Amino acid sequence: MAKQWTLAAAEALFPDVRERTARAVEKTEALVAQRNELSAEAPEREVIEQHIEAEISRWVREMEALGLDIKGIWLVDFDTGSGYLCWKWPEERLAYFHTYEDGFAGRTLIQ
């Protein structure tokens, strides 16, 4: 059964979520920069691609272990039972909500 979050509980966990995401973004961006310095035919590109995928997968597992729903790269939702508290890197705070039906496009600022 999926975890259901109150705003207070989500806000309490948010600094950890943001810190873990910041680390994953930093590592991934460094790997992408390394990959982009290589020619398309360089055999090292495949190894770097695997490291990029592994880093993103590690982040996904960490977020899921915390009870969050992953909706995209660096995008997580906290299920409230009536919709989602929604956060996407690099937002500074947990500030948006959307219903199950409206999705990310229907995000509204939390009052």
VMD Tcl script that builds the backbone (N, CA, C; Angstrom):
set m [mol new atoms 333]
animate dup $m
set s [atomselect $m all]
$s set {name element resname resid chain x y z} {
  {N N MET 1 A 0.841 -1.185 0.000}
  {CA C MET 1 A 0.000 0.000 0.000}
  {C C MET 1 A 0.884 1.245 0.000}
  {N N ALA 2 A 0.502 2.219 -0.787}
  {CA C ALA 2 A 1.284 3.454 -0.918}
  {C C ALA 2 A 1.155 4.299 0.343}
  {N N LYS 3 A 2.211 4.967 0.669}
  {CA C LYS 3 A 2.214 5.875 1.815}
  {C C LYS 3 A 1.398 7.113 1.460}
  {N N GLN 4 A 0.652 7.619 2.432}
  {CA C GLN 4 A -0.067 8.871 2.244}
  {C C GLN 4 A 0.559 9.927 3.144}
  {N N TRP 5 A 0.808 11.083 2.558}
  {CA C TRP 5 A 1.558 12.149 3.218}
  {C C TRP 5 A 0.664 13.306 3.634}
  {N N THR 6 A 0.938 13.837 4.813}
  {CA C THR 6 A 0.387 15.132 5.184}
  {C C THR 6 A 1.387 16.181 4.707}
  {N N LEU 7 A 0.947 17.413 4.610}
  {CA C LEU 7 A 1.864 18.477 4.217}
  {C C LEU 7 A 3.004 18.593 5.228}
  {N N ALA 8 A 2.689 18.501 6.505}
  {CA C ALA 8 A 3.719 18.624 7.543}
  {C C ALA 8 A 4.759 17.512 7.428}
  {N N ALA 9 A 4.319 16.280 7.211}
  {CA C ALA 9 A 5.263 15.162 7.090}
  {C C ALA 9 A 6.113 15.305 5.838}
  {N N ALA 10 A 5.500 15.729 4.731}
  {CA C ALA 10 A 6.255 15.924 3.488}
  {C C ALA 10 A 7.277 17.040 3.650}
  {N N GLU 11 A 6.888 18.123 4.290}
  {CA C GLU 11 A 7.827 19.231 4.506}
  {C C GLU 11 A 8.971 18.827 5.427}
  {N N ALA 12 A 8.699 17.947 6.384}
  {CA C ALA 12 A 9.754 17.476 7.284}
  {C C ALA 12 A 10.782 16.634 6.536}
  {N N LEU 13 A 10.337 15.846 5.584}
  {CA C LEU 13 A 11.243 14.995 4.807}
  {C C LEU 13 A 11.915 15.753 3.667}
  {N N PHE 14 A 11.317 16.838 3.231}
  {CA C PHE 14 A 11.777 17.538 2.036}
  {C C PHE 14 A 13.271 17.886 2.028}
  {N N PRO 15 A 13.855 18.405 3.117}
  {CA C PRO 15 A 15.297 18.724 3.048}
  {C C PRO 15 A 16.150 17.511 2.674}
  {N N ASP 16 A 15.798 16.334 3.170}
  {CA C ASP 16 A 16.531 15.119 2.829}
  {C C ASP 16 A 16.334 14.764 1.360}
  {N N VAL 17 A 15.111 14.890 0.870}
  {CA C VAL 17 A 14.822 14.610 -0.541}
  {C C VAL 17 A 15.630 15.548 -1.428}
  {N N ARG 18 A 15.634 16.825 -1.086}
  {CA C ARG 18 A 16.345 17.806 -1.909}
  {C C ARG 18 A 17.850 17.560 -1.870}
  {N N GLU 19 A 18.381 17.233 -0.700}
  {CA C GLU 19 A 19.820 16.964 -0.578}
  {C C GLU 19 A 20.229 15.732 -1.385}
  {N N ARG 20 A 19.458 14.665 -1.269}
  {CA C ARG 20 A 19.761 13.443 -2.028}
  {C C ARG 20 A 19.675 13.714 -3.535}
  {N N THR 21 A 18.678 14.493 -3.926}
  {CA C THR 21 A 18.511 14.816 -5.342}
  {C C THR 21 A 19.657 15.691 -5.820}
  {N N ALA 22 A 20.058 16.656 -5.025}
  {CA C ALA 22 A 21.179 17.530 -5.402}
  {C C ALA 22 A 22.446 16.718 -5.650}
  {N N ARG 23 A 22.719 15.752 -4.784}
  {CA C ARG 23 A 23.893 14.888 -4.979}
  {C C ARG 23 A 23.787 14.101 -6.274}
  {N N ALA 24 A 22.616 13.532 -6.527}
  {CA C ALA 24 A 22.424 12.729 -7.738}
  {C C ALA 24 A 22.539 13.604 -8.985}
  {N N VAL 25 A 21.976 14.788 -8.943}
  {CA C VAL 25 A 22.064 15.708 -10.084}
  {C C VAL 25 A 23.519 16.080 -10.344}
  {N N GLU 26 A 24.247 16.406 -9.291}
  {CA C GLU 26 A 25.658 16.794 -9.440}
  {C C GLU 26 A 26.477 15.659 -10.069}
  {N N LYS 27 A 26.300 14.455 -9.562}
  {CA C LYS 27 A 27.034 13.307 -10.117}
  {C C LYS 27 A 26.646 13.046 -11.564}
  {N N THR 28 A 25.338 13.109 -11.837}
  {CA C THR 28 A 24.860 12.838 -13.191}
  {C C THR 28 A 25.346 13.896 -14.166}
  {N N GLU 29 A 25.282 15.154 -13.772}
  {CA C GLU 29 A 25.747 16.225 -14.655}
  {C C GLU 29 A 27.245 16.112 -14.943}
  {N N ALA 30 A 28.025 15.700 -13.955}
  {CA C ALA 30 A 29.461 15.502 -14.179}
  {C C ALA 30 A 29.694 14.372 -15.184}
  {N N LEU 31 A 28.937 13.304 -15.049}
  {CA C LEU 31 A 29.061 12.189 -15.996}
  {C C LEU 31 A 28.627 12.602 -17.403}
  {N N VAL 32 A 27.554 13.363 -17.503}
  {CA C VAL 32 A 27.089 13.829 -18.807}
  {C C VAL 32 A 28.154 14.720 -19.449}
  {N N ALA 33 A 28.785 15.566 -18.663}
  {CA C ALA 33 A 29.849 16.425 -19.195}
  {C C ALA 33 A 31.014 15.586 -19.712}
  {N N GLN 34 A 31.399 14.546 -18.965}
  {CA C GLN 34 A 32.457 13.646 -19.421}
  {C C GLN 34 A 32.068 12.980 -20.738}
  {N N ARG 35 A 30.847 12.483 -20.793}
  {CA C ARG 35 A 30.366 11.817 -22.000}
  {C C ARG 35 A 30.381 12.759 -23.194}
  {N N ASN 36 A 29.968 13.983 -22.973}
  {CA C ASN 36 A 29.867 14.944 -24.067}
  {C C ASN 36 A 31.222 15.396 -24.600}
  {N N GLU 37 A 32.265 15.167 -23.837}
  {CA C GLU 37 A 33.613 15.504 -24.299}
  {C C GLU 37 A 34.167 14.446 -25.251}
  {N N LEU 38 A 33.543 13.290 -25.296}
  {CA C LEU 38 A 34.020 12.184 -26.124}
  {C C LEU 38 A 33.338 12.188 -27.489}
  {N N SER 39 A 34.009 11.636 -28.449}
  {CA C SER 39 A 33.394 11.492 -29.765}
  {C C SER 39 A 32.305 10.428 -29.675}
  {N N ALA 40 A 31.388 10.478 -30.609}
  {CA C ALA 40 A 30.269 9.531 -30.624}
  {C C ALA 40 A 30.732 8.082 -30.724}
  {N N GLU 41 A 31.904 7.863 -31.317}
  {CA C GLU 41 A 32.408 6.500 -31.507}
  {C C GLU 41 A 33.288 6.014 -30.360}
  {N N ALA 42 A 33.591 6.879 -29.407}
  {CA C ALA 42 A 34.498 6.492 -28.315}
  {C C ALA 42 A 33.879 5.367 -27.492}
  {N N PRO 43 A 34.642 4.295 -27.278}
  {CA C PRO 43 A 34.103 3.158 -26.522}
  {C C PRO 43 A 33.785 3.518 -25.065}
  {N N GLU 44 A 34.430 4.531 -24.532}
  {CA C GLU 44 A 34.187 4.942 -23.133}
  {C C GLU 44 A 32.776 5.514 -22.948}
  {N N ARG 45 A 32.182 6.000 -24.040}
  {CA C ARG 45 A 30.834 6.584 -23.936}
  {C C ARG 45 A 29.836 5.594 -23.347}
  {N N GLU 46 A 29.931 4.342 -23.777}
  {CA C GLU 46 A 28.991 3.324 -23.291}
  {C C GLU 46 A 29.141 3.117 -21.787}
  {N N VAL 47 A 30.370 3.084 -21.311}
  {CA C VAL 47 A 30.616 2.915 -19.876}
  {C C VAL 47 A 30.044 4.102 -19.096}
  {N N ILE 48 A 30.273 5.299 -19.607}
  {CA C ILE 48 A 29.745 6.486 -18.939}
  {C C ILE 48 A 28.217 6.472 -18.961}
  {N N GLU 49 A 27.622 6.075 -20.076}
  {CA C GLU 49 A 26.159 5.964 -20.161}
  {C C GLU 49 A 25.626 5.012 -19.088}
  {N N GLN 50 A 26.334 3.911 -18.894}
  {CA C GLN 50 A 25.921 2.954 -17.867}
  {C C GLN 50 A 25.996 3.578 -16.474}
  {N N HIS 51 A 27.019 4.385 -16.233}
  {CA C HIS 51 A 27.150 5.068 -14.934}
  {C C HIS 51 A 26.036 6.099 -14.741}
  {N N ILE 52 A 25.675 6.794 -15.806}
  {CA C ILE 52 A 24.569 7.756 -15.737}
  {C C ILE 52 A 23.274 7.032 -15.372}
  {N N GLU 53 A 22.996 5.955 -16.081}
  {CA C GLU 53 A 21.787 5.177 -15.807}
  {C C GLU 53 A 21.797 4.621 -14.383}
  {N N ALA 54 A 22.949 4.169 -13.922}
  {CA C ALA 54 A 23.053 3.620 -12.566}
  {C C ALA 54 A 22.796 4.700 -11.517}
  {N N GLU 55 A 23.307 5.890 -11.748}
  {CA C GLU 55 A 23.101 6.982 -10.790}
  {C C GLU 55 A 21.630 7.376 -10.713}
  {N N ILE 56 A 20.988 7.469 -11.853}
  {CA C ILE 56 A 19.562 7.804 -11.865}
  {C C ILE 56 A 18.751 6.687 -11.211}
  {N N SER 57 A 19.084 5.452 -11.504}
  {CA C SER 57 A 18.391 4.307 -10.888}
  {C C SER 57 A 18.572 4.294 -9.377}
  {N N ARG 58 A 19.768 4.635 -8.914}
  {CA C ARG 58 A 20.023 4.689 -7.470}
  {C C ARG 58 A 19.123 5.741 -6.832}
  {N N TRP 59 A 19.032 6.918 -7.466}
  {CA C TRP 59 A 18.178 7.984 -6.951}
  {C C TRP 59 A 16.715 7.529 -6.893}
  {N N VAL 60 A 16.251 6.879 -7.960}
  {CA C VAL 60 A 14.867 6.388 -7.990}
  {C C VAL 60 A 14.624 5.431 -6.823}
  {N N ARG 61 A 15.523 4.498 -6.611}
  {CA C ARG 61 A 15.369 3.535 -5.507}
  {C C ARG 61 A 15.336 4.246 -4.160}
  {N N GLU 62 A 16.198 5.233 -3.975}
  {CA C GLU 62 A 16.203 5.990 -2.715}
  {C C GLU 62 A 14.878 6.695 -2.488}
  {N N MET 63 A 14.361 7.341 -3.523}
  {CA C MET 63 A 13.103 8.073 -3.388}
  {C C MET 63 A 11.941 7.118 -3.126}
  {N N GLU 64 A 11.919 6.004 -3.832}
  {CA C GLU 64 A 10.864 5.018 -3.608}
  {C C GLU 64 A 10.953 4.438 -2.200}
  {N N ALA 65 A 12.160 4.226 -1.689}
  {CA C ALA 65 A 12.335 3.708 -0.340}
  {C C ALA 65 A 11.801 4.694 0.706}
  {N N LEU 66 A 11.805 5.977 0.369}
  {CA C LEU 66 A 11.255 6.990 1.265}
  {C C LEU 66 A 9.730 7.056 1.184}
  {N N GLY 67 A 9.147 6.361 0.218}
  {CA C GLY 67 A 7.699 6.347 0.067}
  {C C GLY 67 A 7.175 7.347 -0.942}
  {N N LEU 68 A 8.050 7.818 -1.834}
  {CA C LEU 68 A 7.657 8.811 -2.829}
  {C C LEU 68 A 7.355 8.151 -4.165}
  {N N ASP 69 A 6.545 8.831 -4.960}
  {CA C ASP 69 A 6.248 8.392 -6.322}
  {C C ASP 69 A 7.151 9.158 -7.274}
  {N N ILE 70 A 7.832 8.456 -8.155}
  {CA C ILE 70 A 8.708 9.084 -9.141}
  {C C ILE 70 A 7.879 9.318 -10.396}
  {N N LYS 71 A 7.856 10.564 -10.855}
  {CA C LYS 71 A 7.058 10.911 -12.027}
  {C C LYS 71 A 7.919 11.316 -13.211}
  {N N GLY 72 A 9.214 11.387 -13.009}
  {CA C GLY 72 A 10.141 11.749 -14.067}
  {C C GLY 72 A 11.503 11.969 -13.447}
  {N N ILE 73 A 12.455 12.304 -14.297}
  {CA C ILE 73 A 13.796 12.511 -13.768}
  {C C ILE 73 A 13.799 13.771 -12.895}
  {N N TRP 74 A 14.194 13.579 -11.658}
  {CA C TRP 74 A 14.269 14.619 -10.625}
  {C C TRP 74 A 12.891 15.209 -10.306}
  {N N LEU 75 A 11.852 14.409 -10.472}
  {CA C LEU 75 A 10.473 14.838 -10.215}
  {C C LEU 75 A 9.804 13.810 -9.316}
  {N N VAL 76 A 9.378 14.247 -8.132}
  {CA C VAL 76 A 8.749 13.336 -7.178}
  {C C VAL 76 A 7.410 13.891 -6.708}
  {N N ASP 77 A 6.527 12.976 -6.347}
  {CA C ASP 77 A 5.229 13.314 -5.791}
  {C C ASP 77 A 5.065 12.637 -4.441}
  {N N PHE 78 A 4.443 13.367 -3.529}
  {CA C PHE 78 A 4.057 12.861 -2.225}
  {C C PHE 78 A 2.547 12.654 -2.287}
  {N N ASP 79 A 2.099 11.413 -2.261}
  {CA C ASP 79 A 0.677 11.088 -2.375}
  {C C ASP 79 A -0.045 11.479 -1.082}
  {N N THR 80 A -1.077 12.328 -1.201}
  {CA C THR 80 A -1.828 12.777 -0.021}
  {C C THR 80 A -3.120 11.998 0.182}
  {N N GLY 81 A -3.470 11.152 -0.771}
  {CA C GLY 81 A -4.752 10.465 -0.713}
  {C C GLY 81 A -5.815 11.186 -1.529}
  {N N SER 82 A -5.571 12.462 -1.836}
  {CA C SER 82 A -6.512 13.212 -2.679}
  {C C SER 82 A -5.808 13.848 -3.875}
  {N N GLY 83 A -4.527 13.605 -3.976}
  {CA C GLY 83 A -3.698 14.155 -5.045}
  {C C GLY 83 A -2.250 14.108 -4.595}
  {N N TYR 84 A -1.434 14.954 -5.217}
  {CA C TYR 84 A -0.002 14.902 -4.933}
  {C C TYR 84 A 0.558 16.262 -4.563}
  {N N LEU 85 A 1.408 16.260 -3.546}
  {CA C LEU 85 A 2.321 17.365 -3.322}
  {C C LEU 85 A 3.460 17.093 -4.289}
  {N N CYS 86 A 3.794 18.062 -5.119}
  {CA C CYS 86 A 4.663 17.822 -6.269}
  {C C CYS 86 A 5.924 18.679 -6.173}
  {N N TRP 87 A 7.080 18.050 -6.420}
  {CA C TRP 87 A 8.344 18.781 -6.383}
  {C C TRP 87 A 9.238 18.343 -7.531}
  {N N LYS 88 A 9.877 19.317 -8.146}
  {CA C LYS 88 A 10.824 19.064 -9.238}
  {C C LYS 88 A 12.093 19.866 -8.987}
  {N N TRP 89 A 13.220 19.200 -9.138}
  {CA C TRP 89 A 14.519 19.861 -9.036}
  {C C TRP 89 A 14.569 20.970 -10.065}
  {N N PRO 90 A 15.061 22.149 -9.770}
  {CA C PRO 90 A 15.750 22.623 -8.575}
  {C C PRO 90 A 14.886 23.494 -7.664}
  {N N GLU 91 A 13.576 23.285 -7.637}
  {CA C GLU 91 A 12.721 24.105 -6.784}
  {C C GLU 91 A 13.254 24.101 -5.353}
  {N N GLU 92 A 13.171 25.254 -4.711}
  {CA C GLU 92 A 13.749 25.440 -3.380}
  {C C GLU 92 A 12.878 24.900 -2.253}
  {N N ARG 93 A 11.584 24.729 -2.547}
  {CA C ARG 93 A 10.691 24.236 -1.494}
  {C C ARG 93 A 9.573 23.409 -2.107}
  {N N LEU 94 A 8.890 22.701 -1.263}
  {CA C LEU 94 A 7.735 21.913 -1.660}
  {C C LEU 94 A 6.555 22.876 -1.722}
  {N N ALA 95 A 6.181 23.296 -2.926}
  {CA C ALA 95 A 5.240 24.411 -3.048}
  {C C ALA 95 A 4.031 24.125 -3.935}
  {N N TYR 96 A 3.923 22.936 -4.525}
  {CA C TYR 96 A 2.856 22.687 -5.487}
  {C C TYR 96 A 2.049 21.442 -5.153}
  {N N PHE 97 A 0.811 21.468 -5.585}
  {CA C PHE 97 A -0.121 20.354 -5.440}
  {C C PHE 97 A -0.819 20.153 -6.781}
  {N N HIS 98 A -1.149 18.912 -7.097}
  {CA C HIS 98 A -2.025 18.642 -8.236}
  {C C HIS 98 A -2.869 17.415 -7.945}
  {N N THR 99 A -4.033 17.373 -8.566}
  {CA C THR 99 A -4.925 16.231 -8.388}
  {C C THR 99 A -4.384 15.045 -9.181}
  {N N TYR 100 A -4.937 13.899 -8.921}
  {CA C TYR 100 A -4.543 12.707 -9.675}
  {C C TYR 100 A -4.858 12.890 -11.156}
  {N N GLU 101 A -5.975 13.521 -11.447}
  {CA C GLU 101 A -6.416 13.674 -12.833}
  {C C GLU 101 A -5.621 14.731 -13.593}
  {N N ASP 102 A -5.283 15.826 -12.925}
  {CA C ASP 102 A -4.643 16.953 -13.620}
  {C C ASP 102 A -3.164 16.755 -13.897}
  {N N GLY 103 A -2.483 16.005 -13.077}
  {CA C GLY 103 A -1.068 15.758 -13.285}
  {C C GLY 103 A -0.222 17.021 -13.198}
  {N N PHE 104 A 1.026 16.894 -13.604}
  {CA C PHE 104 A 2.002 17.976 -13.478}
  {C C PHE 104 A 1.507 19.265 -14.117}
  {N N ALA 105 A 0.847 19.169 -15.256}
  {CA C ALA 105 A 0.366 20.361 -15.959}
  {C C ALA 105 A -0.656 21.135 -15.132}
  {N N GLY 106 A -1.313 20.472 -14.200}
  {CA C GLY 106 A -2.327 21.114 -13.378}
  {C C GLY 106 A -1.828 21.558 -12.019}
  {N N ARG 107 A -0.520 21.645 -11.856}
  {CA C ARG 107 A 0.032 22.053 -10.558}
  {C C ARG 107 A -0.471 23.429 -10.156}
  {N N THR 108 A -0.819 23.559 -8.872}
  {CA C THR 108 A -1.193 24.841 -8.319}
  {C C THR 108 A -0.348 25.095 -7.081}
  {N N LEU 109 A -0.114 26.355 -6.802}
  {CA C LEU 109 A 0.679 26.742 -5.638}
  {C C LEU 109 A -0.077 26.380 -4.371}
  {N N ILE 110 A 0.605 25.773 -3.421}
  {CA C ILE 110 A -0.009 25.445 -2.133}
  {C C ILE 110 A -0.222 26.759 -1.386}
  {N N GLN 111 A -1.412 26.937 -0.867}
  {CA C GLN 111 A -1.753 28.185 -0.139}
  {C C GLN 111 A -1.203 28.175 1.252}
}
mol reanalyze $m
mol bondsrecalc $m
mol representation Tube
mol addrep $m
